């Protein structure tokens, strides 16, 4: 059943085929490879292997046809994967951007079952070498891992080839807090800012430690000044759980001074679009420049709020609850800020020892 096909279109180059009856009784011409890639001895060896498979009841041609039906990584991501994450992940657009920029050019055209762990490892290494940070390279790896995890759910593949590829796990967290002078400069700029709504929104971030998305989506109905609580729905909370934010005196005063028209749904509305704010990028850039805080991000106001609690004697557990951290591990990054209060507590014991020591010395004399 072994033969070589030579055509005028490829002079001097042939293609090896083996002819046999399939399990369905049809004559099949199974391609082995080109003569430039495979010599006669290798073609004969492949033919013997195929005959052995046929004796065992296997159909190599049917398996090859089945492989053609499996989607490429591009097809799978464009269809099943994208549809799945759109309703489950807030950052799905960032994931697709990472896929288009880094994964598609290297692995996108390959079929799912053909992508192996060494290829993913090489991709992970190469995106780091092209200039991405370790954390960004890890995000690319996570997109591949999650894609194959979903492919396993659809039974396209039996195992996830991205499992076992180690992340860089670079700690790139930026810790930036406003000191007393910086805080004073920022508040002065906010006081004279012409857009009172933007000014109030930023002050609320500073007074509550809330995230920007949470504040932009805050509704009048979510605020209870009587109970001094701001309830953040699970749909707007990063932890995807209902969160209750205690309102301190400054936050209550700020909300009471807002001039909210009757019937307005959201706490902060952009007068130009008559919709809630989605970004303060331009406004914040001007504000921080005027206050001399060019390296300060809006999210750093949240860090500052947490640091103020810890530096004034509150515990890490209290800070975790107020900030709405899903895990104490996140709050522990601020542990060094509470060291002053711990030193003050230790000094209380020191004072007792000092008094006793002085009394001992007096008695000895």
Buried (B, 14 or more C-beta within 10 A) or exposed (E): BBEBEEEEEEEEEBBBBBEBEBEEEEEBEBEBEEBEEBEEEEBBEBBEEBEEBBEEEEBBBEEEEEEEEBBBBBBBBBEBBBEBBEEEEEEBEEBBEBBEEBBBEBBBEBBBBBBEBEBBBEBBEBBBEEEBEBBBBBBBBBBBBBBBBBBBEEEBBEEBBBEEBEBBEEEEEEEBBBEEEBBEBBBEBBEEBEBEBBBBBBBBBBBBBBBBBBBBBBBEEBBEEEEBEBBBBEEBBBEEEEBBBEBBEEBBEBBEEBEBEEEBEBBBBBEEEEEBBEEBEEBBEEBBEBBEBEEBBBEBBBBBBBBBBBBEEBEBEEBBBBBBBEEEEEBEBBEEBBEEBEEEEEEEEEEEEEEEEEEEEEEEE
